[in-house]
Amino acid sequence: MSKYNVNRVKAGDLELKDKVVAITGAAQGIGLAIASQFAAEGAKLIGIDRPGNPALQSAMSSLG
């Protein structure tokens, strides 16, 4: 038996509605996936990525 509890987080468990969340690497990959999930949970997003990365604006616009 593992000493770690590794239960998966389910939709709605994070209680992010109307919380402000800053996400690094939000333009693509894991950062974008996290941003997408947090947006679906109702969070207000601040996306952070490399300066001048045009993918960041596109990604944030697509999430609303």
C-alpha positions in Angstrom: 0.0 0.0 0.0 1.3 3.4 -1.0 1.9 6.1 1.7 0.7 8.7 -0.8 -2.9 9.5 -1.6 -3.0 10.0 -5.4 -6.7 10.5 -6.1 -7.5 12.2 -9.3 -9.1 15.7 -9.2 -12.6 15.7 -10.6 -14.4 18.6 -12.4 -15.8 21.0 -9.8 -13.5 19.8 -7.0 -11.1 22.8 -7.3 -13.8 25.5 -6.5 -12.2 28.1 -8.8 -15.3 30.0 -9.7 -14.4 33.7 -9.8 -10.9 33.1 -8.4 -8.0 34.8 -10.2 -5.3 32.3 -11.4 -1.9 33.0 -13.0 -0.7 30.3 -15.2 2.9 30.2 -16.6 3.5 28.6 -20.0 -0.2 29.2 -20.9 0.4 29.5 -24.7 0.7 25.7 -25.3 1.2 22.3 -23.9 0.5 21.6 -20.2 0.1 25.3 -19.4 -2.6 25.6 -22.0 -4.3 22.4 -20.8 -4.4 23.7 -17.2 -5.7 27.1 -18.4 -8.5 25.4 -20.3 -9.5 23.3 -17.3 -9.4 26.2 -14.9 -11.4 28.4 -17.3 -14.0 25.6 -17.5 -14.1 25.7 -13.7 -15.0 29.4 -13.8 -11.6 30.9 -12.9 -10.4 34.3 -14.2 -7.1 33.7 -16.0 -3.8 35.5 -16.2 -1.8 33.8 -18.9 2.0 34.1 -18.7 4.5 33.1 -21.4 7.6 34.3 -23.2 7.6 38.0 -24.1 6.1 38.5 -27.6 4.8 35.0 -28.0 1.8 35.5 -30.4 0.4 32.1 -29.4 -0.4 33.4 -25.9 -2.9 36.0 -27.2 -4.5 33.4 -29.4 -4.7 30.9 -26.6 -6.2 33.3 -24.1 -8.7 34.6 -26.7 -9.9 31.0 -27.4 -10.5 30.5 -23.7 -12.7 33.5 -23.3 
